[in-house]
């Protein structure tokens, strides 16, 4: 095992992609315009499992986990034909749907090829960031996990 170097990783190392295809034939496309990305890590639900035999020490048991991906996007548009970037449009449409239509299949990974790489499916929530007359059009996106995060092999490794 090599010794780590003194270099610090950058926040912008993450790439987020949506599966624009199907589970059987995935079509991974990069979500463009990301300005702030908070990759999810499991958030455990911990229940007190203390008992008399623990000699006064509390016991805890993880009973479930959840996750949530949050990000801010600069809204990408084609002003000639009045369309949004396809990944932005997929997020917008999913935010208004119910059932499976409200979910997106995502993967996020270190764009430099380091081992961090994950995927999961979640429910989409978006809202306009708003702002002053000089502000860029931005979306605040939240993907609330439906099921587990899976570690995957980094696709650019």
Secondary structure, 3 states (H helix, E strand, C coil): CCCCCCCCCCHHHEEEEEECCCCCCCCEEECCCEEEEECCCCEEEEEECCCHHHCCCCCEEEEEEECEEEEEEECCEECCCCEECHHHHHHHHHHHCCHHHHEEEEEEEECCCCCCEEEEEEEEEEEECCCCCCCCCEEEEEEEECCCCEECCCCCC
